[in-house]
Amino acid sequence: MHFKKPTYRQTNYAEYNQSLRDRGRIDTWLSDDIIENWQTEQRSYDGTGSSPKYPDSALMACHYLRIVFKQPLLS
């Protein structure tokens, strides 16, 4: 006895296309401490003429993301 494989018709193409786009999406959660201190607003003179824009915690968060996902950091 042979059973015919059922066929399905897609009726909501917008939702289907969005679900295909979302397949490769990766959500990342960062702690509130890192988000609140993402950029340094205080300017301090260290003799080089510039002050750091990002604190060490933000740089380390980016570094760990780069290691986990094995991707280069792009600006």
N, C-alpha and C positions, 0 to 999 in steps of 0.2 A: 504494500500500500504506500502511495506517495502523497505527501501533504504539500500543498503549494505554500511557499513562503509568503507571509502577509506583507503587503505593501502599505506604506504610510505616506500620507500627503501632508506637506508642510503648508500651513495656512497663515501663520503669523511670521512673515519673513523678517520684519524689523527686529522682533525679539530673538529670532533664530540667529540672525547675523550678529547681533550684539553679544549673544552667548558665545559665538565663535571667537569674537574679538577678546572677550574676557577670559578665555582659556589660558592665555599666556600672562595674565596679569598676576603680579605678586604684591600683596599688601605687606607693608612693614610698619611695625609699631615701635616708636621711640618713647623713652620715659619722659615724663613731664619736666624733669630736671634738665635734660639735654635740650629740649625744645625751648624752654624759658631762657637758657643761657647759650643759645645757638650762635649769636654774634656778640662781640664785646663792644659795648658802647663807650667805655672809658678809654681815653687816649692817654698813653703814658710814653714819655720820652725815654728811649733806651740808648740814645747815641747814634742810631742808624737813620733817623729821620722818619721812621714809620713805626706804627704800633700794630700788634697782631689784630686781625679782624675776627678770627675764629679762636675760641678757647680750645684747650687740649681735649676736653670731653667731646666736642663736635668732631674734631679731627680723628679721634679714636673711633667714634661711631662710624664714620665714613670708611675708615680702614677695616673695621670688622665686617662691614657690609661687602667691601671689595673681596675680602678673604672668603666669606661664606659663599658668595655667588660667583666667585672666580671671574670677575669682570673688571676691566680697567675703569678708573674714575674719569669721567669726562666733564668738562666744564661747560 
